Amino acid sequence: MRLLFATCLTAALLSVVPAWAQTAPAVPPAPAALPGAGAAPAAPRGLNWQRYPAAREVALQNVVAYVRIRPSDREDVAVAIVSPGSLTAPTVRVSGRRLIIDGRQRGRVLGCSARGATGFEVDLGQYGRVGGERLPIIEIRVPERAIVAASGAMRMHVTSAESAEIHFDACGDIDVERVHDVADVSVSHEGTMRIHDAGELEARVAGNGEIMAGYIRDGLTVSIAGVGRFQAARADGPANFVVQGPGEVTVRSGATEALTVVINGTGRVIHNGTAESLDAFVVGRGLVRVRDVEGESSRRVIGGGQIHVGQ
């Protein structure tokens, strides 16, 4: 399936005129150890939990808050909300299998910043900057197959899940502890995701988003559109990378079976592990660098890009 996916993308990109004409950038430094986001202020004991038996997944819309999600062996969704500050309390409703939490902050979020463990602040324009203990805390319990979509501005933490589908279209950051099986994730705008451990990872980055991964055990697929970034400390198994624009992919180490790379523009893919085979195609002035390819290597360039194998 991945080979067919890469082949179709390659054929499509052959018809694209390169839109970026800059000199290919230098090799980036290896990423630092995967950091963790700061935690939310402690929620009070005796939370008022509301259980929604028909819900299986969660959508956070226009939410400005700290969010903590715990997947567990259950078939429903439960929510507890603490609103200590002056922000309007979120509303909760069920639509089919989806629990919708609406923070009612549509159009107000102008930006956010994170400084240290509890220094998360959100700029709400005429309503001022809100952070720290003034932000609501939303505690959520979901099934082991966690399905979550989020928009607004938030600092989110997700504990271990069997599998996960997470779409983070928000200002702020999200930590995912571990996904035992498949993690299907996406980040857009200026969001940052840290996923510390996963079986197989399928990641999409749009805009100025960033995903940082720790150890990926069973395969990695990354798609970047724009100036987004993806970094992994280690990735084993087959790997497929597609970059459209000046985005960046960096893999610090790993043993890759079949490595496929497609770049359209000035993007770059740096793989500092080993690959059994390489199929790389660059349209524009992009850069592909792979430390070691043990077997077959197919390299095609249109427009001045570079593909390097070796130290």
N, C-alpha and C positions, 0 to 999 in steps of 0.2 A: 504494500500500500504506500509506504513512504517513497519507494523508488518511483512509482507511478506519479505521486504528488510532485516530486522534484522534477520529473521529466516534463510534466505539463507546465510547470512554472518556467522551466528553461525555454520551452517552445514559445511561451507567451512573451518572455523578455527579449527574445530575438528580434521582435518587431518594435521594440522600444528604443527611441533615440536617447542616448545618455543625456541626463539633465544636469549633471554636475561635472565640472571640468577643473577640479582642483588637484593638486599634487597629493598622491596617496600618503596618508599619515604614517608616522613611525610606529613601531611595535609598542603597545601600551605596557606599563609595568604590571606585574602580577598582582591580582587583587589581594587586599588585606584579608585577615581572618573575618569570617562572616559576623557582622555585629548584630546586636539585637535591639529592638525598639524599646523605649521606655515603657514602663507599665502604667496602667491607669491608677488613679487613687483607689484605695481599697473601698469596695462597696460595703455598706453596712450589713450587719447580720439581720436575719429575719426578713429577707427580701420577699416581696409580694409577687410570687410567680403566677403567670397566666399560661395555661396549657391549651394548645390548639391541635386537637386530634386529627383534623383533616389536612394539616400542613405537613409538607415534606421538605420544603426549601424556603429560603429567606431572601427577600429583596429589601435593602436599605436604600431609601430614596431621599435625597436632599437632607441627609442626616449630618449633624455636627455633634460629635460625641466621641467618647471612648467606647469601644465595642470589644467584648470578649465572647468568643464562640467556643463551645466545648462539644464536639461530636461524641456520641455515646450509643450504646446498644438500645435504641428506642425507635419508634415508628411515628413520632410526632415532633412538634416543635414547642418549646416552652420559652417564655420571655419574662424578664424582670427589668424594669426601667427605674433608674434613680435620677431625678431632675433637681439638683440642689441649687442651681443658679437661676438667672432671670430668663433663660431661653424658653421659648414655647415648647411645651412637652410634646414628644412625638405621638402620633396616632398609630394604631395597629388595626389591620383588617386582613381578612383572608380572601384570596381570589383563587379558586380551584385548589391546587396543591401548594400554592405560594402564600407565604405570610409576608405582607407588605408593611414595613415600618417606615412611616413618612415623618421626617424631621421638620417639615414645613419651613425649610430655609431656602427655597427655590430662588435663585438669582441673587442671593445675598453674599455668597462666599466669594471673596476677592483674592484669597490666598491663605496659606497657612505656613507655619514654621515649627520645627522641632529642635529643641535644645535640651539635651540631657534627658534624664529619666522622666521628669514631669513637666518639661518645658514646652508642651505642645500648645500652640496658640492659633486661633483662626481669626482672620480679618473679615468682619461682616459689614464693612463699609460704614454707612451712617450709624450702624448699631455698635461700632467700635470693635476692639479686639477682645476675644473671649478665650480663656484658657484655664489650665489647672483645675482646681476644684469647682470652678463655675460651669464646667462642661458636664452634660449628662453622662451617665454610665449605663450602657445597655448590655445586659447579660443574656446570652442566648444558648439554648441546648438544642442540638440538631441530631439527625441520624448519622450513623457512621459514614455513609456516603454523603458528604457535606456538599450542598449546592448553595452558593452565596453570591449575590450581586450587590455592589455597593456604589453609591454616588453621594457626593457632598464633600465633607472634610472630616476626617476621622483618623484615629490611631486604633488599629485593630489587631487582635491577637487570636489565633486559631490553634487550639491544641491538636494532638495527634488524631488523624482520621484514617479510615480504611481506604477511601478514595475521595477525591475532591474536585469540584468544579467551581472556581472562584474567579469572578470578574470584578476588578477594582478600578472603577472609573471615578476616582476621587482624589482630592488633594490630601496628602498625608502619607501614612505608611501602614503596612500590614506585615505581621510576622506569622508564618505557618511553621509549626514545630516539625511535624513529620507526616508524610502521606505514604502508607505502606504499599499501595498499588499505584494507580494512575492518578497523576495530578494534571488537570487541564486548567490552566490559569491564563489570565490576561490582565495587563495594566495599561492605562492610557492617561493622557494629559501629563501631569507631573507626579503621579503616584509612584511609590517605591514599594516593592515587595521583596521580602526575604523568605525563602523556603529552604529550611535547613537540611532536609533529608527527604528523598522521594524515590519510589521505585522507578516509574517511567514518568517523564515530565514533558508536557506539551505546553509551550509558552509563547504568548503573543504580546508584543510591545508596540504601542502606537504613541505618536507625539514625542514628548520628552520623558516618557516613563522609564523605569528601570526595574529589572528583576535581578536579584542576587541569589544564587543557589549554593548550597553546600555540597552534599554528595548525592549524585544521581546514579542509581545502580543499574537500571535496565533499559536505558535508551533516552535520547533527548531530541526534541524537535523544537526549533526556535524560528519565529517569524518576526521581523522588525520592519515597521514602516515609519520612516522619519528619522529623528536624531536619537532615538531610544537606545538603551544599553542593556546587555545581558552579560552576566558573569557567573561562572561556576567554578568552585574549587576543584571538583573532580566529577567526571561524567564517564561512565562505562556503558557499553552496548552501542548499537547503531546511533548515528547522529546526523541530523539534517538541519541545515541553516539556510534561511532565505532573508536577505537584507535588501530593502529598497530605500535608497537614500544614503545619508551619511551615518547610519547607525553602526553600532559596534557589538561584536560577540567575542568574548574571551573565555576560554576554557583552560584552567591552569594545568590540569593533568587528567589522565584517564586512559583506558584501553578501549578504543573505538573499533568496531567491526567495519562497517561501511560508512565512510564519511562523505556526505554530499553537501556542496556549498553552491549557492546561486547568489550573486551580487549584481544589483543594478544601481550604479552611482558610485559614490566615493566611500561606501561602507567598508568595513574591514572585519575579517574573521581570523582570530588568532587561536590556534589549538596547540597547546604545549604538551600534549600527550602523544600516544601512538595510534596509528590507524592501519588496519589491514588493507584497506583500499581507499582511494580518493577519486571523487568525480567533482571537479570544480569548474565553474563557468562564471566569468566576470564580464559585464557590460559596463563600460565606463572606466574610471580610474580607481576602482576598488582594490583592496589588498587581501590576499589569502596567504596565511603562513601556517604551515603544519610542521611540527618538529620532526616527526618520523612517520614515513609510510612504508610498510613492510612489503606490500604487494603491488597490484596494478595502480597506475596513476593516470587519470585523464584530466588534462588542463587545457581550457579554451578561454581566450581573452579577445574581446572586441573593444577597442577604444583606449588602449594605454594602461590598463590595469596590470597588476602583478600577482603571480602565484608562485610562492616559494615553498620548497620542501627541504628540510634539513635545519641544522643549527644556525 
